[in-house]
Amino acid sequence: MLGKLIKHELKATNRLLVPLYLALLGISIINHFLFPSAINGGFLGLFVGFLIVAQVVLAIAILFTTIIFMIIRFYKNLLGDEGYLMFTLPVKAYQLIISKLIITLFWLIISLIIILISLYVAFSASVNMNIILKEIKFAFSELLTIFEGKQLILLTEFIIIVLLASVENILLIYVSIAIGQLFSKHKIIASFVAYAVIYHALQLIMLIIILVFGYATSGNIGLETIKYVNMVPQVFLPFTIITSLIGCIVFFTGTNYIFKRKLNLD
C-alpha cells in the first residue's frame, strides 16, 4: 500500500514541477548558445543578461516552489478537507507520513540536480566556467590532501549528513504542522510558532555543545592541528549524523503519535 501512496503522490505533484524544470532547461540551452557571443555587449548582451537573470530567478523559484508546494500539499492532503478521506484509507498513519517524506525528498533532489545541470549547460561554453571548474578541482584536491586516507569515509559521511539534514528539516516542518492542528483556532499560526520554538531550541542546544567542546579543547588546538583535522571524519561528522538521526526519529515519532492519537480535523 505504501507503494501505491508514493505512486499517487508522484503523479499528483509532477504536474507543477516538471513544466518548471523544462522551462529552466530551455532557458539554459538558449543561454548556452547566446552567452559567448553576447560578451561584447549591445542589444544582444542586454537580451542575454535578461535571460540569465530569468534563469537565476526561475532556479530560485523552483527551490522555493518545491518546498512550499510540498508543505501546502502535506497540510491540505492530511489536515484539510482531504484528510477525512486520507485517514479512512486502509493504511497506517506512518505510511502516509513516509509517502509524503519520500516524494518531498525526491523532488528536492531532482530540483537541485536540474538547477546544477541548467547552470552547467548555460555557462559551459564560457571561459569563466572553465576557471570555476578548475578552482573546484583544486579545492577538492586540497581537501583530499588534508584528509589523506579518509577520503571515502569523508565523502560517505558528507552525503549521509546532507540526506539526514534534509529529512530532519522536512520532518521538523511535519511535526510543527501536526502540533499546530492540535489547536482549535489559528492552526497555521500555531504551526509557525511551533516550528520557531523547536528550531531555536535545537540551535541553542547545538551552540551549547559547540561552546563546551571548544572550551574543553581551546588549549590544545594550536599544538595538535593534525589531530583535530583527523577528528572531523572520526568525531565531528559522526556526531552530526547521530544528532540528525535522533532529530529524525523524534520528529517522525511525534508526528505519527499526533496523527494516531490526537488527530483534530475540525
C-alpha positions as CSV (number, residue, x, y, z in Angstrom):
1,M,0.0,0.0,0.0
2,L,2.9,2.3,0.7
3,G,4.0,1.9,-2.9
4,K,0.5,2.9,-4.2
5,L,0.6,6.0,-1.9
6,I,4.0,7.0,-3.3
7,K,2.9,6.5,-6.9
8,H,-0.2,8.5,-6.3
9,E,1.8,11.3,-4.7
10,L,4.3,11.3,-7.5
11,K,1.5,11.7,-10.1
12,A,-0.2,14.5,-8.2
13,T,3.0,16.6,-7.8
14,N,4.8,16.2,-11.2
15,R,2.2,18.3,-13.0
16,L,3.6,21.5,-11.4
17,L,7.3,20.8,-11.1
18,V,8.1,19.1,-14.4
19,P,7.0,22.1,-16.6
20,L,9.2,24.3,-14.4
21,Y,12.1,22.0,-15.0
22,L,11.6,22.1,-18.7
23,A,11.3,25.9,-18.7
24,L,14.6,26.2,-16.8
25,L,16.4,23.8,-19.1
26,G,15.0,25.6,-22.1
27,I,16.4,28.9,-20.9
28,S,19.7,27.4,-20.1
29,I,20.1,25.9,-23.6
30,I,19.3,29.4,-25.1
31,N,21.9,31.0,-22.9
32,H,24.4,28.3,-23.8
33,F,24.4,29.4,-27.5
34,L,23.9,33.2,-26.9
35,F,26.2,33.9,-23.9
36,P,29.6,33.6,-25.7
37,S,28.5,36.0,-28.5
38,A,27.0,38.5,-26.1
39,I,30.1,39.3,-24.1
40,N,30.8,42.4,-26.3
41,G,27.5,44.0,-25.1
42,G,25.0,45.7,-27.3
43,F,21.3,44.7,-27.7
44,L,22.2,41.0,-27.7
45,G,24.2,41.5,-24.5
46,L,21.2,43.1,-22.8
47,F,18.9,40.4,-24.1
48,V,21.2,37.6,-22.8
49,G,21.5,39.4,-19.5
50,F,17.8,39.4,-19.2
51,L,17.7,35.6,-19.9
52,I,20.5,35.0,-17.3
53,V,18.5,36.9,-14.7
54,A,15.4,35.0,-15.7
55,Q,17.3,31.7,-15.3
56,V,18.6,32.6,-11.9
57,V,15.1,33.8,-10.7
58,L,13.5,30.6,-12.1
59,A,16.1,28.4,-10.4
60,I,15.4,30.1,-7.0
61,A,11.7,29.9,-7.7
62,I,11.9,26.2,-8.3
63,L,13.6,25.6,-5.0
64,F,11.0,27.7,-3.1
65,T,8.1,26.3,-5.1
66,T,9.2,22.7,-4.4
67,I,9.4,23.3,-0.7
68,I,6.3,25.5,-0.3
69,F,4.2,23.3,-2.6
70,M,5.1,20.1,-0.8
71,I,4.3,21.7,2.6
72,I,1.0,23.0,1.4
73,R,0.1,19.6,-0.1
74,F,1.0,17.9,3.2
75,Y,-1.2,20.2,5.1
76,K,-4.2,20.2,2.8
77,N,-3.9,16.5,1.9
78,L,-3.7,15.2,5.5
79,L,-5.1,18.0,7.7
80,G,-7.5,19.8,5.4
81,D,-10.8,18.6,4.0
82,E,-9.0,15.8,2.1
83,G,-7.8,14.5,5.5
84,Y,-11.2,12.9,6.2
85,L,-10.7,10.7,3.2
86,M,-6.9,10.0,3.6
87,F,-7.3,8.8,7.2
88,T,-10.1,6.5,6.3
89,L,-7.9,4.6,3.8
90,P,-6.7,1.1,5.0
91,V,-3.2,2.5,5.7
92,K,-1.3,3.4,8.8
93,A,-0.6,7.0,9.7
94,Y,3.2,6.4,9.5
95,Q,2.7,5.2,5.8
96,L,1.1,8.5,4.9
97,I,4.0,10.4,6.5
98,I,6.6,8.3,4.8
99,S,5.0,8.6,1.4
100,K,4.9,12.4,1.8
101,L,8.5,12.4,3.0
102,I,9.9,10.3,0.2
103,I,8.2,12.4,-2.5
104,T,9.3,15.7,-0.9
105,L,12.9,14.5,-0.6
106,F,12.8,13.1,-4.2
107,W,11.6,16.4,-5.7
108,L,14.2,18.4,-3.7
109,I,17.0,16.2,-5.0
110,I,15.7,16.4,-8.6
111,S,15.3,20.2,-8.3
112,L,18.9,20.6,-7.2
113,I,20.1,18.3,-9.9
114,I,18.1,20.2,-12.6
115,I,19.4,23.6,-11.3
116,L,23.1,22.4,-11.4
117,I,22.6,20.9,-14.9
118,S,21.0,24.2,-16.1
119,L,23.9,26.2,-14.8
120,Y,26.4,24.0,-16.4
121,V,24.6,23.9,-19.7
122,A,24.2,27.7,-19.7
123,F,27.8,28.6,-18.9
124,S,29.8,25.6,-20.0
125,A,31.0,27.3,-23.2
126,S,32.4,30.3,-21.4
127,V,35.9,30.8,-20.0
128,N,34.6,31.7,-16.6
129,M,33.0,28.2,-16.3
130,N,36.4,26.6,-17.0
131,I,38.0,28.7,-14.3
132,I,35.3,27.8,-11.8
133,L,35.7,24.1,-12.6
134,K,39.5,24.3,-12.2
135,E,39.0,26.1,-8.8
136,I,36.6,23.4,-7.7
137,K,39.0,20.6,-8.7
138,F,41.9,22.4,-6.9
139,A,39.8,22.8,-3.7
140,F,38.8,19.1,-3.9
141,S,42.4,18.0,-4.3
142,E,43.4,20.1,-1.3
143,L,40.7,18.5,0.7
144,L,41.9,15.1,-0.3
145,T,45.4,16.0,0.8
146,I,44.3,17.2,4.2
147,F,42.2,14.1,4.8
148,E,44.6,11.6,3.2
149,G,43.5,8.1,3.6
150,K,40.0,9.1,4.7
151,Q,38.5,10.5,1.5
152,L,35.9,7.7,1.1
153,I,34.8,8.0,4.7
154,L,34.6,11.8,4.5
155,L,32.5,11.7,1.3
156,T,30.2,9.0,2.6
157,E,29.6,10.9,5.9
158,F,29.0,14.1,4.0
159,I,26.4,12.5,1.7
160,I,24.7,10.9,4.8
161,I,24.7,14.2,6.6
162,V,23.1,16.1,3.7
163,L,20.4,13.5,3.3
164,L,19.7,13.2,7.0
165,A,19.7,17.0,7.4
166,S,17.1,17.3,4.6
167,V,14.9,14.6,6.1
168,E,15.2,16.1,9.6
169,N,14.1,19.6,8.3
170,I,11.2,18.1,6.4
171,L,10.1,16.1,9.5
172,L,10.5,19.3,11.6
173,I,8.0,21.0,9.4
174,Y,5.7,18.0,9.6
175,V,5.7,17.8,13.4
176,S,5.2,21.6,13.6
177,I,2.2,21.3,11.4
178,A,0.9,18.4,13.4
179,I,1.4,20.4,16.6
180,G,-0.4,23.3,15.1
181,Q,-3.5,21.3,14.3
182,L,-3.9,20.4,18.0
183,F,-5.3,23.9,18.5
184,S,-8.9,24.7,17.7
185,K,-8.1,28.1,16.2
186,H,-5.3,29.7,14.3
187,K,-3.7,26.4,13.4
188,I,-1.4,27.8,10.8
189,I,0.0,30.4,13.2
190,A,0.4,27.8,15.8
191,S,2.4,25.7,13.3
192,F,4.7,28.6,12.6
193,V,5.2,29.2,16.4
194,A,5.9,25.5,17.0
195,Y,8.5,25.5,14.2
196,A,10.2,28.6,15.5
197,V,10.3,27.3,19.1
198,I,11.6,23.8,18.1
199,Y,14.1,25.2,15.6
200,H,15.6,27.8,18.0
201,A,15.7,25.3,20.8
202,L,17.8,22.9,18.7
203,Q,20.1,25.8,17.6
204,L,20.6,26.7,21.3
205,I,21.4,23.1,22.3
206,M,23.9,22.8,19.4
207,L,25.5,26.1,20.3
208,I,26.0,25.0,23.9
209,I,27.5,21.7,22.8
210,I,29.9,23.5,20.5
211,L,30.9,26.1,23.1
212,V,31.5,23.3,25.7
213,F,33.6,21.4,23.3
214,G,35.5,24.5,22.1
215,Y,36.3,25.5,25.7
216,A,37.5,22.0,26.6
217,T,39.9,21.9,23.6
218,S,40.9,25.5,23.3
219,G,44.3,25.0,24.8
220,N,45.3,22.2,22.5
221,I,44.1,23.1,19.0
222,G,47.2,25.1,18.2
223,L,49.6,22.3,19.2
224,E,47.7,19.4,17.7
225,T,46.2,20.7,14.4
226,I,46.5,17.4,12.6
227,K,44.8,15.6,15.4
228,Y,41.8,17.9,15.3
229,V,41.7,17.8,11.5
230,N,41.5,14.0,11.7
231,M,38.7,14.3,14.3
232,V,36.4,15.7,11.6
233,P,35.6,12.3,9.9
234,Q,36.1,10.5,13.2
235,V,34.2,12.7,15.7
236,F,32.5,15.8,14.3
237,L,30.7,14.3,11.3
238,P,29.6,11.1,13.1
239,F,28.3,13.3,15.9
240,T,26.4,15.4,13.4
241,I,25.0,12.2,11.8
242,I,23.9,10.9,15.2
243,T,22.2,14.2,16.2
244,S,20.4,14.4,12.9
245,L,19.2,10.8,13.1
246,I,17.9,11.4,16.6
247,G,16.1,14.5,15.4
248,C,14.5,12.5,12.5
249,I,13.3,9.8,14.9
250,V,11.9,12.3,17.4
251,F,10.1,14.4,14.8
252,F,8.7,11.4,12.9
253,T,7.6,9.7,16.1
254,G,5.9,12.9,17.3
255,T,4.1,13.4,14.0
256,N,2.9,9.8,13.9
257,Y,1.8,9.9,17.5
258,I,-0.3,13.1,17.0
259,F,-1.9,11.7,13.8
260,K,-2.7,8.4,15.6
261,R,-3.8,9.7,19.0
262,K,-4.6,13.4,18.8
263,L,-5.8,14.0,15.2
264,N,-8.1,17.0,15.0
265,L,-9.6,17.8,11.6
266,D,-12.3,20.2,12.8
